[in-house]
């Protein structure tokens, strides 16, 4: 049952569960006051979402995240993109 659940998510999103778990783990342990880590996460989310992230958008998202200093969920990052 659990396997079919993950397959359904993969089919709907086009993103492997392994990639999602890797991203979730990175977000869970990320230091959202570290610009380098924040930029890495923004780029990874863009790649997984198959959405291009221009330098300007990356700068804007990074600045916004650094200013808040809070951890983010995948949903929060998705809204930003």
N, C-alpha and C positions, 0 to 999 in steps of 0.2 A: 504493500500500500504506500509506504513512504517513498519508495523508488518511483512509483507512478506519479506521485505528487511532484517530485523534483523534475521528472521528465515533462510534465505539463507546464511547469514554470519555464524550463529551458525552451520548450517549443513556442511558448507565448512571447518570451523576451528575446530569444536568440542568444542568450548569455548562459554559459555553462554554470552549473551550481558551484563547481570548483572555483571559478573566477569570482562569483558572488561571495563565497565564503572567504576567499583571500582578501577581497576588498573590505568586507565587513570586519575581518580581523585587523586589517591595517587601520581602519577608522577607529576601532575600539581602543587601540593602543597608541594612536597618533598624538603628538604634541601640537595642538592647534595654535600654539604661539610660535612655532618654527616654520618660517616661510618656505623653506625647502620641502618639508614634509607636506605642507598644504598644497603646494604646486604639484607635487607628485600625485597626490590624491585627486586633484582636479583633473589632471591629464588622464589618469587611469579611468575615472568615471566617464570622461568624454569618449575614450576609446571603447569602453564597455557599452555605452549608450549609442555608439556609432554616430556621434555628433561631433563635428569639428569644433575645436575650441581655439579661437584666434588668440593671438598674444594679448590683445586688448581685453578680451573676455576673461582670459586667465588672470590678468592683472586685477581686473575688477572683482572677480570671485575671490582671489587670494586676499585682496585688501579687505573685503567684507568679512571673510572668515577670521582673519587676523584681528580685526577690530572687535569682533564679538568675543573671541578667545574661548568660545564654548565648543564642546565636541558636537559633531554633526551626525545625523543619521543619513542613510542613503536617500531617504525621502527629501530631506533638507537640500542635499546636493542636487538631486533631480530637479527640484523647484528652481534652483539657481541656474541650471542649464536651460 
